[in-house]
Amino acid sequence: VKAATAVVEERPTGNVADPTRVKILTQTGGSMTDSSVVTGLVLAKKRVSDRMPKHLASGKIALVDGGLERREIMSNVKLNVSDTGVLESFRQKEKAILLEQINHLVDLGVTLLACKEGIDDDVHSALCEAGIQAYRRVARSDLDLLARGTNATLSHDIKGLRKTDLGVFIKSTNERWNGVMHWIVETEEGGATFVAKGSTNETVGEVERCFGDALGVACQLLEEPHLLAGGGATQVALARHLRRFAEGFAGREQLAVEAFADALEIVPRTLAQNAGLDPLDSLLQTVAQQATDGTSAAHHIGLNVEKKVPSNMVSDGVVEPLRITRQVLAGATEAALSVLRIDDVLWAKQDPTAPDLPGGDETETGP
């Protein structure tokens, strides 16, 4: 919930919570209970130089889909060196070009730089003197997350950077976790990082999958904050309503409606079976208690697997998001309709070498 709240956006049409804005960072070691949610984007990166500022409070960030390094000379180009100072002059010229790019960053007011590719070692001192905190070899996916959080635009090179391409960050810090330096960036647009921990890689993977499922549910709940009673209460109430509705049809439509009600009751039956209870008895008890409750909260009565008896699921704190239930019902209904629309019949080809089944004498059918 904390991670989903960190990425929710309030818009005129309603809240929007994008789970893809939450970064998942995996660490092997420790217990699953040591997993936590950190506000901001966390990357396992260190500054290109320890002399750079360790902490920055608010400023402008530049994101480069390239690097700050010398250009490679084309393979078909040859240099004729006639003097010992020519090569050194050539190198100084290359360094001067890099320094011009740093001066361009300073003129734009950039204090934080992230590059997809490398940063030349010869310009580390210049970046330190300019007070710029720089990071190299940042993954493209992380650059995209930074761009979304800071409202920055990725630039192919530093020369082409404009003020409108820059983003804004609230805080940029460096912390050492378990001997590894991590870069933490907090932005105005929010964002969070889930640090998944476990004793083995398999455990960490399971924690990551569980968090992904929970995050998706939390984001959907923030976008549509409506809940239904769990424990199969909603499905039983819908099935009871459909059976009464089916009585208004005199034809075979009544059978179709009742079949839909039977399909809804599979949810509480499966829940009871998974809890080690009798599916039929549990379903009948739930239906009877809803029918005899006589209050406006009758449709809240579902199967409480801990008490092993039907009870008010809302009072017991067992609820489920409305959006998920609606999506499941709509998806299952559409799948069933798609199957019913199939007019073709695919006949299985029988292997002539296979023996006949007992009592399965072939009978020829015809018009």
C-alpha positions in Angstrom: 0.0 0.0 0.0 2.9 2.4 0.8 4.4 1.7 -2.6 1.1 2.2 -4.4 0.4 5.4 -2.5 3.8 6.7 -3.6 3.0 6.4 -7.3 -0.7 7.5 -7.3 -1.6 10.6 -9.3 -4.7 12.7 -8.8 -6.3 13.6 -12.1 -9.7 15.3 -13.0 -11.0 11.9 -14.2 -9.9 10.1 -11.0 -6.8 8.6 -9.4 -4.2 6.8 -11.5 -1.7 4.5 -9.9 0.9 3.0 -12.3 2.6 -0.1 -10.7 5.4 0.1 -13.3 6.7 3.2 -11.6 7.7 1.1 -8.6 11.2 -0.4 -9.0 12.0 -3.8 -7.5 15.5 -4.3 -6.2 16.6 -7.8 -5.2 19.2 -8.6 -2.6 20.2 -12.1 -1.5 20.8 -12.4 2.2 18.7 -11.9 5.3 15.1 -12.9 5.9 12.0 -12.3 3.8 10.7 -10.1 6.7 13.6 -7.7 6.1 12.1 -6.7 2.8 11.0 -3.0 2.8 9.7 -0.2 0.7 11.9 2.9 0.2 10.5 6.2 -0.9 12.3 7.2 -4.1 14.2 5.4 -6.8 17.0 3.2 -5.5 19.8 2.1 -7.8 22.8 0.0 -7.0 25.2 2.7 -8.3 28.1 4.7 -6.9 29.3 8.2 -7.9 32.0 8.2 -10.5 34.3 9.9 -8.0 34.2 9.9 -4.2 35.1 13.6 -4.3 31.7 14.4 -5.7 28.9 15.7 -3.4 27.5 12.8 -1.5 24.2 14.5 -0.8 22.2 17.0 -2.9 19.1 18.8 -1.8 16.9 19.8 -4.7 18.3 20.8 -8.1 18.2 20.0 -11.8 19.0 16.6 -13.3 20.1 15.8 -16.9 19.6 12.4 -18.4 21.8 11.4 -21.3 21.1 8.4 -23.5 24.8 8.3 -24.3 28.0 9.2 -22.4 30.6 11.9 -21.7 33.6 10.4 -23.3 35.9 10.6 -26.3 34.6 9.7 -29.7 36.1 6.7 -31.3 38.1 7.4 -34.5 36.7 5.7 -37.6 38.7 2.6 -38.6 39.5 4.0 -42.1 41.0 7.2 -40.7 44.8 7.4 -40.4 46.8 10.0 -38.5 50.3 11.0 -39.7 52.2 12.1 -36.6 55.2 14.2 -37.7 56.0 15.7 -34.3 56.1 14.3 -30.8 53.7 17.0 -29.6 51.0 16.4 -32.2 49.6 13.4 -30.4 49.5 15.2 -27.1 47.9 18.2 -28.7 45.3 15.9 -30.2 44.5 14.4 -26.8 44.2 17.8 -25.2 41.8 18.9 -27.9 39.6 15.8 -27.2 39.7 16.7 -23.5 38.8 20.4 -24.3 35.7 19.1 -26.2 34.6 17.2 -23.1 35.2 20.2 -20.9 33.0 22.3 -23.1 30.2 19.9 -22.5 30.7 20.2 -18.8 30.6 24.0 -19.1 27.4 23.6 -20.9 26.0 21.6 -18.0 27.1 24.3 -15.6 25.5 27.0 -17.7 22.2 25.1 -17.5 22.4 24.7 -13.8 22.7 20.9 -13.7 23.8 19.4 -10.4 22.9 15.8 -11.1 23.9 13.8 -14.2 23.0 10.3 -15.3 24.5 8.7 -18.4 23.7 5.4 -20.1 27.2 5.0 -21.2 30.6 5.9 -19.7 32.2 9.1 -18.4 35.8 9.7 -19.2 38.2 9.5 -16.3 40.0 12.7 -17.4 36.9 14.8 -16.6 36.2 13.5 -13.1 38.0 16.4 -11.6 36.1 19.0 -13.7 32.8 17.5 -12.6 33.9 17.6 -9.0 34.9 21.2 -9.2 31.5 22.0 -10.8 29.7 20.3 -7.9 28.0 17.9 -10.2 27.0 14.4 -8.9 27.5 12.1 -11.9 26.6 8.4 -12.5 27.6 6.3 -15.5 26.3 3.1 -17.1 22.8 3.6 -15.8 20.3 1.1 -17.4 17.9 2.5 -19.9 14.9 1.2 -17.9 16.2 3.1 -14.9 16.7 6.2 -17.0 13.1 5.9 -18.1 11.9 5.7 -14.4 14.0 8.8 -13.6 12.6 10.6 -16.6 9.0 9.9 -15.4 9.8 10.9 -11.8 11.7 14.1 -12.6 9.8 15.2 -15.8 13.1 15.2 -17.6 13.6 14.3 -21.3 16.3 11.9 -22.4 18.9 13.5 -24.6 21.2 11.7 -27.0 24.2 13.9 -26.2 25.1 16.7 -23.8 25.6 19.3 -26.5 21.9 19.0 -27.5 20.6 19.5 -23.9 18.2 22.4 -23.4 16.7 23.8 -20.2 13.3 22.3 -21.2 15.0 18.8 -21.2 16.1 19.1 -17.6 14.2 17.5 -14.7 13.8 18.4 -11.0 14.6 16.3 -8.0 14.0 16.8 -4.3 17.0 14.9 -2.9 19.8 12.7 -4.1 21.8 10.7 -1.6 24.3 7.8 -1.4 24.1 5.1 1.2 26.0 1.9 1.7 23.8 -1.3 2.2 25.6 -4.5 3.0 28.8 -3.2 1.6 27.3 -2.0 -1.7 26.7 1.7 -2.5 23.2 2.7 -3.5 21.9 5.8 -5.1 18.6 7.1 -3.8 16.7 9.8 -5.7 13.5 11.4 -4.4 11.3 13.3 -6.9 8.2 15.5 -6.9 6.3 13.0 -9.0 6.7 10.3 -6.4 8.1 6.9 -6.9 9.2 4.0 -4.7 11.5 1.0 -4.6 10.7 -2.3 -3.1 13.8 -4.0 -1.7 13.1 -7.8 -1.9 15.3 -9.9 0.4 15.6 -13.6 1.1 18.1 -16.3 2.0 18.3 -17.7 -1.5 17.6 -16.6 -5.1 14.4 -18.7 -5.2 13.1 -17.1 -2.0 13.9 -13.6 -3.3 12.0 -14.5 -6.6 9.0 -15.6 -4.6 9.0 -12.4 -2.6 9.2 -10.4 -5.8 6.3 -12.3 -7.3 4.1 -11.9 -4.2 4.8 -8.2 -4.0 4.0 -7.7 -7.7 0.6 -9.3 -7.2 -0.1 -7.3 -4.0 1.0 -4.1 -5.7 -1.3 -4.6 -8.6 -4.3 -5.1 -6.3 -3.3 -2.0 -4.2 -3.0 0.2 -7.3 -6.4 -0.9 -8.6 -7.9 -0.3 -5.2 -6.6 3.3 -5.2 -8.0 3.9 -8.7 -11.4 2.5 -7.7 -11.8 2.5 -3.9 -14.8 0.1 -3.7 -14.8 -3.2 -1.9 -17.0 -6.3 -1.8 -17.4 -8.9 0.9 -15.1 -11.8 0.5 -15.4 -15.4 1.3 -17.7 -16.1 -1.6 -20.4 -13.8 -0.2 -20.8 -11.7 -3.3 -21.0 -14.8 -5.6 -23.6 -16.5 -3.4 -25.7 -13.3 -3.3 -25.5 -12.9 -7.1 -26.4 -16.6 -7.6 -29.5 -16.2 -5.4 -30.6 -13.1 -7.3 -30.1 -14.8 -10.6 -32.2 -17.8 -9.6 -35.1 -15.5 -8.7 -34.5 -13.7 -11.9 -34.6 -16.9 -13.9 -38.2 -17.6 -12.7 -39.4 -14.8 -15.0 -38.5 -16.8 -18.1 -40.8 -19.4 -19.5 -38.4 -20.8 -22.1 -34.9 -22.4 -22.1 -33.5 -19.0 -21.1 -34.3 -20.0 -17.6 -31.8 -22.9 -17.8 -29.1 -20.5 -19.1 -29.6 -18.1 -16.2 -29.5 -21.0 -13.7 -26.3 -22.3 -15.3 -24.7 -18.9 -14.8 -25.7 -19.0 -11.2 -24.2 -22.5 -10.8 -20.9 -21.2 -12.3 -20.9 -18.4 -9.7 -21.3 -20.8 -6.9 -18.0 -22.6 -7.9 -16.1 -19.8 -6.1 -17.5 -20.6 -2.6 -17.4 -24.3 -3.3 -13.7 -24.2 -4.2 -12.9 -22.0 -1.2 -14.5 -24.5 1.1 -12.7 -27.4 -0.6 -9.3 -25.7 -0.3 -10.0 -25.1 3.4 -10.7 -28.8 4.0 -14.5 -28.3 4.4 -17.3 -30.0 2.6 -18.1 -27.9 -0.5 -21.8 -28.7 -0.7 -22.6 -28.3 3.0 -20.6 -25.1 3.3 -22.5 -23.6 0.2 -25.9 -24.6 1.5 -25.1 -23.2 5.0 -24.1 -19.9 3.4 -27.1 -19.7 1.2 -29.5 -20.5 4.1 -27.9 -17.9 6.4 -28.1 -15.2 3.7 -31.8 -16.1 3.1 -32.7 -16.0 6.8 -30.6 -13.1 7.9 -33.3 -10.5 7.2 -31.0 -7.5 7.4 -29.5 -5.2 4.7 -26.1 -6.8 5.3 -27.3 -10.3 4.4 -25.2 -10.2 1.2 -22.1 -9.7 3.4 -22.4 -13.3 4.8 -19.7 -15.6 3.3 -17.7 -18.6 4.4 -15.1 -17.8 7.1 -12.5 -20.6 6.7 -11.0 -19.8 10.1 -14.3 -20.1 12.0 -15.4 -22.8 9.5 -18.9 -21.3 9.5 -20.6 -18.6 7.5 -20.3 -15.1 9.0 -20.3 -11.4 8.1 -17.2 -11.0 6.0 -17.1 -7.2 6.2 -17.1 -7.4 10.0 -14.4 -10.0 9.9 -12.2 -7.8 7.6 -12.3 -10.2 4.6 -12.9 -8.1 1.5 -11.9 -7.9 -2.1 -11.7 -5.0 -4.7 -14.7 -4.5 -6.9 -12.6 -4.0 -10.0 -11.0 -7.4 -9.7 -14.3 -9.2 -9.2 -15.8 -7.4 -12.1 -12.8 -8.2 -14.4 -13.0 -11.9 -13.4 -16.7 -12.2 -14.2 -16.4 -10.3 -17.4 -13.4 -12.3 -18.6 -15.0 -15.7 -17.8 -18.2 -14.7 -19.5 -16.5 -13.5 -22.6 -14.4 -16.7 -22.8 -17.6 -18.9 -22.5 -19.3 -16.9 -25.2 -16.3 -17.2 -27.5 -16.4 -21.0 -27.1 -20.2 -21.1 -27.8 -19.7 -19.1 -31.0 -17.5 -21.9 -32.5 -19.5 -23.7 -35.1 -16.8 -26.0 -36.4 -16.2 -29.4 -35.0 -12.7 -30.8 -35.1 -12.7 -34.6 -35.4 -9.8 -36.4 -33.7 -7.9 -38.7 -36.0 -7.8 -42.3 -34.7 -4.6 -44.3 -35.0 -5.4 -47.4 -37.0 -2.8 -49.4 -35.0 -4.3 -48.5 -31.7 -6.4 -51.3 -30.0 -10.1 -50.9 -29.6 -11.3 -50.0 -26.1 -13.5 -52.6 -24.3 -17.1 -52.2 -25.3 -16.1 -49.6 -27.8 -17.1 -51.3 -31.0 -17.2 -48.9 -33.9 -20.6 -48.1 -35.1 -21.1 -46.4 -38.4 -23.5 -43.5 -38.3 -25.0 -41.9 -41.3 -28.0 -40.0 -42.5 
